Amino acid sequence: MVKRTFITYQDSFRGLSNEVWWLALITFINRAGTMVLPFMTLYLTKDLNFSLAQVGTIMSCFGVGSLLGSWLGGKLTDKIGFYRVMFWSLLITGFLFIALQFIHSFIGFALAIFITMSIADTFRPAMFVSLKAYSKPENQTRSLTLIRLAINLGFSLGPFLGGIIIATLNYSGLFWVDGITCITAGFLLKLVLSKRELSKKSEAIVDTSETQRSVYRDKPYWLFLVIVFLMGFIFLQLFTTMPLYYKEVHALSEVQIGLVMGLNGFLIFLFEMPLIHYIEKTLLNRMKIITWSLVLFALSFIILNVSSWVGVLIIGMLFITFGEMLAFPFTNNFAMNRAPKGREGRYLALYTMAFSVAHIFSAKTGMEIIDRFGYITNWFVMGGLGFVAVILMIFLRDLLHKEKEVIGN
């Protein structure tokens, strides 16, 4: 049985191109270094002594920068190609992260994080588009899943190492490591990945076609983006208000916080790839899977109010982790497959921008609710928004079903 399980796990990785594996390694190195982000709110409150309202504003600037970066990344990817966008984003972001540690004023840090994220998040739409060039169409979902596996393996390692660095050194060490890993990932990309772009010929054909679907008139896709926004809105609480909750309510140390946060990435590393491989083989309905994942997102917050027992933190983390495993690969894949050839950058930029808009409002809203009404209210609000997303997902499935019937006729 163990041997059969191992073979099944191994089979889920077969058939992926060497370029996708290199891209996964580059992403892992980059994400392993982003240990600053899970501790950002703690750093701002503990080391810089900013108020919760100021921290919320800074995290909103983080989101605005991410929004601009995602839009700019999509535009630049369609114009100059994903390869150049990815390289320069990694290189410049590395130096910007190193510089962040030297800024201590509220306005200065807010402006600096805005600029940093404006450059950093140009990488995301470019990286998603690169998978269309480096992977076969039938392997795209698994390629996306491998990238997510690399992200989450890096994320499981990052917070754990980050907690140790804070305990033994200080927060400034995080900025150095984050910056150096970004720069390293950029040069590794240049070294191991051959420059390859999507077919210009297909873009020209599609651009002149009268039947070209514009993303701005694609109503189902816009409803999908609202759902992605809500999903991102509640999910991002994991990196903003949740570490504060662990610290203030459950009195966890930075190392313990890193371990709990790292559980998310470790479980995804173990289970996501085989899970996605199984779903693809069984041809389960992807949209239903996303719907159930949103239910898990909602429950992961509501369960925190059930008991003051520290074990509910683990249960909540398990719910949101398995929800993430089911939601993110298939929402990503839906955005990629919805995009006509030559318009991938635009569609995937809007997908990443939905998360960026969530970044703008998620932390600020969560901080304000906690400041005025407490953590219990915040968790109920986040859970309620999760169930709103479930209802919208049901509407989207109905829209797509009707669209398919019209095309069939």
GIMO-V487920 format. One record per backbone hydrogen bond with DSSP energy under -1.0 kcal/mol. NH is the residue of the N-H (numbers start at 0). CO is the residue of the C=O. If there is no record, write none. Layout:
BEGIN
NH_CO / NH_CO
END
This chain:
BEGIN
4_0 / 5_1 / 6_2 / 7_3 / 8_4 / 9_5 / 10_6 / 11_7 / 12_9 / 13_10 / 20_16 / 21_17 / 22_18 / 23_19 / 24_20 / 25_21 / 26_22 / 27_23 / 28_24 / 29_25 / 30_26 / 31_27 / 34_32 / 39_36 / 42_38 / 43_39 / 44_40 / 45_41 / 46_42 / 47_42 / 49_43 / 54_50 / 55_51 / 56_52 / 57_53 / 58_54 / 59_55 / 60_56 / 61_57 / 62_58 / 63_59 / 64_60 / 65_61 / 66_62 / 67_63 / 68_64 / 69_65 / 70_66 / 71_67 / 72_68 / 73_69 / 74_70 / 75_71 / 76_72 / 77_73 / 78_74 / 79_75 / 84_80 / 85_81 / 86_82 / 87_83 / 88_84 / 89_85 / 90_86 / 91_87 / 92_88 / 93_89 / 94_90 / 95_91 / 96_92 / 97_93 / 98_94 / 99_95 / 101_98 / 102_99 / 108_104 / 109_105 / 110_106 / 111_107 / 112_108 / 113_109 / 114_110 / 115_111 / 116_112 / 117_113 / 118_114 / 119_115 / 120_116 / 121_118 / 122_119 / 126_122 / 127_123 / 128_124 / 129_125 / 131_128 / 133_129 / 134_130 / 138_135 / 139_136 / 142_138 / 143_139 / 144_140 / 145_141 / 146_142 / 147_143 / 148_144 / 149_145 / 150_146 / 151_147 / 152_148 / 153_149 / 154_150 / 155_151 / 156_152 / 157_153 / 158_154 / 160_156 / 161_157 / 162_158 / 163_159 / 164_160 / 165_161 / 166_162 / 167_163 / 168_164 / 173_170 / 175_171 / 176_172 / 177_173 / 178_174 / 179_175 / 180_176 / 181_177 / 182_178 / 183_179 / 184_180 / 185_181 / 186_182 / 187_183 / 188_184 / 189_185 / 190_186 / 191_187 / 192_188 / 202_198 / 203_199 / 204_200 / 205_201 / 206_202 / 207_203 / 208_205 / 211_208 / 216_213 / 218_216 / 221_217 / 222_218 / 223_219 / 224_220 / 225_221 / 226_222 / 227_223 / 228_224 / 229_225 / 230_226 / 231_227 / 232_228 / 233_229 / 234_230 / 235_231 / 237_234 / 238_235 / 241_236 / 244_240 / 245_241 / 246_242 / 247_243 / 248_244 / 249_244 / 251_245 / 256_252 / 257_253 / 258_254 / 259_255 / 260_256 / 261_257 / 262_258 / 265_261 / 266_262 / 267_263 / 268_264 / 269_265 / 270_266 / 271_267 / 274_270 / 275_271 / 276_272 / 277_273 / 278_274 / 279_275 / 280_276 / 281_277 / 283_278 / 288_284 / 289_285 / 290_286 / 291_287 / 292_288 / 293_289 / 294_290 / 295_291 / 296_292 / 297_293 / 298_294 / 299_295 / 301_297 / 302_298 / 303_300 / 304_301 / 305_302 / 311_308 / 312_309 / 314_310 / 315_311 / 316_312 / 317_313 / 318_314 / 319_315 / 320_316 / 321_317 / 322_318 / 323_319 / 324_320 / 325_321 / 326_322 / 327_323 / 330_326 / 331_327 / 332_328 / 333_329 / 334_330 / 335_331 / 336_332 / 337_333 / 342_339 / 346_342 / 347_343 / 348_344 / 349_345 / 350_346 / 351_347 / 352_348 / 353_349 / 355_351 / 356_352 / 357_353 / 358_354 / 359_355 / 360_356 / 361_357 / 364_360 / 365_361 / 366_362 / 367_363 / 368_364 / 369_365 / 370_366 / 371_367 / 372_368 / 373_368 / 377_373 / 378_374 / 379_375 / 380_376 / 381_377 / 382_378 / 383_379 / 384_380 / 385_381 / 386_382 / 387_383 / 388_384 / 389_385 / 390_386 / 391_387 / 392_388 / 393_389 / 394_390 / 395_391 / 396_392 / 397_393 / 398_394 / 399_395 / 400_396 / 401_397 / 402_398 / 403_399 / 404_400 / 405_401 / 406_402 / 407_403 / 408_404
END
